[in-house]
Amino acid sequence: MTASIRRIVLDSLKPREASIIELSQALCSVKGVNEVDITVTEVDVKTETIRLVIRGSNINYDELSKVMVDHGSTIRSIDEISVAKS
C-alpha cells in the first residue's frame, strides 16, 4: 500500500521581486499537481511571506521543493497535509 499526497498547505518565504504568477505556474507543472493557490500574507522590504495551497492526485513533494528553491523560495513549514491510499 502506498499513500499519495492530495493536498498540502505550505508557509513559505520568497524574494519580493519573484513573481507569484511564475511561481504558481512552475508549481502547477510538477508531477501530480492540478491546482495551486498562493496568498501573500506579509510583505517586508526584501521578502514576502506566502501561503500555498497545492492540490493534486499524487503530488511529488521532492520535485515541489526543488521548484520552490529554483525560484528563490524557502519552505518554512508544512501547515496541513492530506494523503490518501493510492
Secondary structure, 3 states (H helix, E strand, C coil): CCEEEEEEEEEEEEECCCCHHHHHHHHHCCCCEEEEEEEEEEECCCEEEEEEEEEECCCCHHHHHHHHHHCCCEEEEEEEEEEEEC
